[in-house]
């Protein structure tokens, strides 16, 4: 879902209400994603009324920007930053549109609290599928703003957050898991070759 959203042209039809400087939830009836050779599009359908800012007002996303928080039925949350420079509006101010200009170069990162990211720091052991008797170590590090991962101290690459637990790295995905006490126990990497589990060292 995240990859499609990152490439989408997000369009919201707005009802001209007075400016409301607050967050509000919109209950979704349907969320549809479509992939074409040139772009990926997300369509969100809701029966809720969307309270729109007044064009040119202090809450106009073209002036202040916006953020989009998506919460699943299982309470997983992803936060997308929507900067002001990428917003446009129709001539009558009833349709606002956001386009992610960076999406063609890869998935967009979502905002994840540093305290969440730092919890993933550690060393994780795994055995390659082609040689299960060998144990290798992946190291996850955090520089205060970005997570990175390497294997045996080589080929260090950034981990781009797609949600609080799911990350993109070199075109693949890895997802961290926790036990019932909230302690990070392992991550699973998903690639064309299949899924591979890496266990966190004590």
TACORSUL-V695430 format. One record per residue. RES is the residue in three letters. PHI is phi in radians with two decimals (* if undefined). PSI is psi in radians with two decimals (NA if undefined). OMEGA is omega as a letter, one per 20 degrees, with the letter a starting at -180 (* if undefined). Layout:
RES | PHI | PSI | OMEGA
RES | PHI | PSI | OMEGA
//
This chain:
UNK | * | -0.73 | a
UNK | -1.12 | -0.70 | a
UNK | -1.12 | -0.72 | r
UNK | -1.14 | -0.71 | a
UNK | -1.13 | -0.66 | a
UNK | -1.10 | -0.53 | a
UNK | -1.70 | 0.02 | a
UNK | -1.41 | 2.71 | r
UNK | -1.66 | 1.89 | a
UNK | -1.59 | 2.05 | a
UNK | -2.14 | 2.27 | a
UNK | -2.16 | 2.21 | r
UNK | -1.46 | 2.19 | a
UNK | -1.98 | 2.52 | r
UNK | -1.69 | 2.31 | a
UNK | -1.29 | 1.47 | r
UNK | -1.69 | 2.98 | r
UNK | -1.19 | 2.75 | a
UNK | -1.06 | 2.33 | a
UNK | -2.21 | 1.95 | a
UNK | -1.58 | 1.20 | r
UNK | -2.74 | 2.81 | r
UNK | -1.50 | 2.54 | r
UNK | -2.57 | 2.54 | a
UNK | -1.49 | 2.53 | r
UNK | -2.09 | 2.07 | r
UNK | -1.34 | 2.16 | a
UNK | -1.54 | 2.39 | r
UNK | -1.60 | -0.61 | a
UNK | -2.69 | 2.49 | r
UNK | -2.26 | 2.00 | a
UNK | -2.14 | 2.36 | r
UNK | -2.12 | 2.39 | r
UNK | -2.28 | 2.41 | a
UNK | -1.98 | 2.23 | r
UNK | -2.08 | 2.95 | r
UNK | -1.03 | -0.47 | a
UNK | -1.80 | -0.38 | a
UNK | -2.84 | 2.93 | r
UNK | -2.04 | 2.40 | a
UNK | -2.17 | 2.38 | r
UNK | -1.95 | 2.27 | r
UNK | -2.06 | 2.18 | a
UNK | -2.00 | 2.21 | a
UNK | -2.06 | 2.26 | r
UNK | -2.53 | 2.60 | r
UNK | -1.57 | -0.13 | r
UNK | -1.21 | 2.60 | r
UNK | -1.36 | 2.28 | r
UNK | -1.66 | 2.03 | a
UNK | -1.40 | 1.96 | a
UNK | -1.64 | 2.58 | r
UNK | -1.30 | 2.76 | r
UNK | -1.32 | 2.36 | r
UNK | -0.96 | 2.25 | a
UNK | 1.46 | -0.10 | a
UNK | -1.37 | 3.13 | a
UNK | -1.17 | -0.31 | r
UNK | -1.83 | 0.13 | r
UNK | -1.08 | 2.13 | a
UNK | -1.09 | -0.36 | r
UNK | -1.24 | -0.29 | a
UNK | -1.75 | -0.83 | a
UNK | -1.91 | -0.16 | a
UNK | 1.36 | -3.07 | a
UNK | -2.77 | 3.07 | r
UNK | -2.42 | 2.63 | a
UNK | -2.15 | 2.09 | r
UNK | -1.88 | 2.17 | r
UNK | -1.93 | 2.16 | a
UNK | -2.08 | 2.22 | a
UNK | -1.46 | 3.03 | r
UNK | -1.14 | -0.30 | r
UNK | -1.74 | 0.22 | r
UNK | 1.32 | 0.17 | r
UNK | -1.28 | 2.38 | a
UNK | -2.19 | 2.46 | r
UNK | -2.28 | 2.39 | a
UNK | -2.03 | 2.19 | a
UNK | -1.96 | 2.24 | r
UNK | -1.47 | 2.26 | a
UNK | -2.12 | 1.50 | a
UNK | -1.13 | 2.68 | a
UNK | -1.03 | -0.62 | a
UNK | -1.10 | -0.36 | a
UNK | -1.72 | 0.08 | a
UNK | -1.66 | 2.52 | r
UNK | -2.33 | 2.93 | r
UNK | -2.47 | 2.68 | r
UNK | -1.22 | 2.89 | a
UNK | -1.09 | -0.54 | r
UNK | -1.63 | 0.02 | r
UNK | 1.28 | 0.38 | r
UNK | -1.83 | -0.18 | r
UNK | -2.24 | 2.11 | r
UNK | -1.89 | 2.45 | a
UNK | -2.29 | 2.48 | r
UNK | -2.14 | 2.31 | r
UNK | -2.19 | 2.24 | r
UNK | -1.45 | 1.83 | a
UNK | -1.30 | -0.28 | a
UNK | -1.62 | -0.15 | a
UNK | -1.01 | -0.66 | a
UNK | -1.03 | -0.38 | a
UNK | -1.54 | -0.04 | r
UNK | 2.53 | 3.10 | a
UNK | -1.17 | 2.55 | r
UNK | -1.50 | 2.43 | r
UNK | -1.32 | 2.57 | r
UNK | -1.81 | 2.80 | r
UNK | -1.36 | 2.19 | r
UNK | -2.27 | 2.34 | a
UNK | -1.03 | 2.42 | r
UNK | -0.94 | -0.59 | a
UNK | -1.14 | -0.56 | r
UNK | -1.27 | -0.80 | a
UNK | -1.10 | -0.75 | a
UNK | -1.13 | -0.40 | r
UNK | -1.17 | -0.32 | a
UNK | -1.54 | -0.14 | a
UNK | -1.08 | 2.33 | r
UNK | 2.76 | -3.07 | r
UNK | -1.95 | 2.42 | a
UNK | -2.26 | 2.21 | a
UNK | -1.64 | 2.48 | r
UNK | -2.61 | 2.80 | r
UNK | -2.07 | 2.15 | r
UNK | -1.04 | 2.50 | a
UNK | -1.05 | -0.58 | a
UNK | -1.37 | -0.23 | r
UNK | -2.60 | 1.29 | a
UNK | -1.15 | -0.19 | r
UNK | -1.47 | -0.21 | a
UNK | -1.64 | 2.37 | r
UNK | -1.94 | 2.15 | r
UNK | -2.02 | 2.84 | a
UNK | -2.16 | 2.26 | r
UNK | -1.77 | 2.39 | a
UNK | -1.98 | 2.18 | r
UNK | -1.83 | 2.18 | a
UNK | -2.18 | 2.81 | a
UNK | -2.40 | 2.23 | a
UNK | -1.76 | 0.21 | a
UNK | 1.82 | -0.36 | r
UNK | -2.40 | -0.35 | a
UNK | -2.50 | 2.41 | r
UNK | -1.50 | 2.57 | r
UNK | -2.38 | 2.79 | r
UNK | -2.41 | 2.50 | r
UNK | -2.41 | 2.91 | r
UNK | -2.09 | 2.06 | a
UNK | 0.97 | 0.61 | r
UNK | 1.36 | 0.15 | a
UNK | -2.12 | 2.80 | r
UNK | 0.96 | 0.94 | r
UNK | -1.21 | 2.29 | a
UNK | -2.39 | 2.59 | r
UNK | -1.27 | 2.57 | r
UNK | -1.78 | 2.01 | a
UNK | -1.59 | 2.05 | a
UNK | -1.25 | 2.22 | r
UNK | -1.82 | -0.34 | r
UNK | -2.79 | -2.96 | r
UNK | -1.24 | -0.33 | a
UNK | -2.12 | -0.34 | a
UNK | -1.84 | 2.36 | a
UNK | -2.35 | 2.69 | r
UNK | -1.85 | 2.40 | r
UNK | -2.55 | 2.06 | r
UNK | 0.91 | 0.67 | r
UNK | 1.51 | -0.17 | r
UNK | -1.79 | 3.11 | r
UNK | -2.17 | 2.51 | r
UNK | -2.29 | 2.53 | a
UNK | -2.28 | 2.21 | r
UNK | -1.49 | 2.62 | a
UNK | -2.27 | 2.65 | r
UNK | -2.20 | 2.78 | r
UNK | -1.51 | -3.07 | a
UNK | -1.23 | -0.14 | r
UNK | -1.73 | 0.03 | r
UNK | 1.51 | 0.18 | r
UNK | -1.57 | 2.33 | r
UNK | -1.18 | 2.20 | a
UNK | -1.95 | -0.54 | a
UNK | -2.95 | 3.01 | r
UNK | -2.36 | 2.74 | r
UNK | -2.05 | 2.22 | r
UNK | -1.72 | 2.39 | a
UNK | -2.03 | 2.06 | r
UNK | -2.36 | 3.10 | a
UNK | -1.05 | -0.50 | a
UNK | -1.36 | -0.24 | a
UNK | 2.25 | -2.96 | a
UNK | -1.71 | 2.52 | a
UNK | -2.39 | 2.23 | a
UNK | -1.66 | 2.36 | r
UNK | -2.10 | 2.16 | a
UNK | -1.63 | 2.32 | a
UNK | -1.27 | 2.37 | r
UNK | -1.31 | 2.60 | r
UNK | -1.05 | NA | *
//
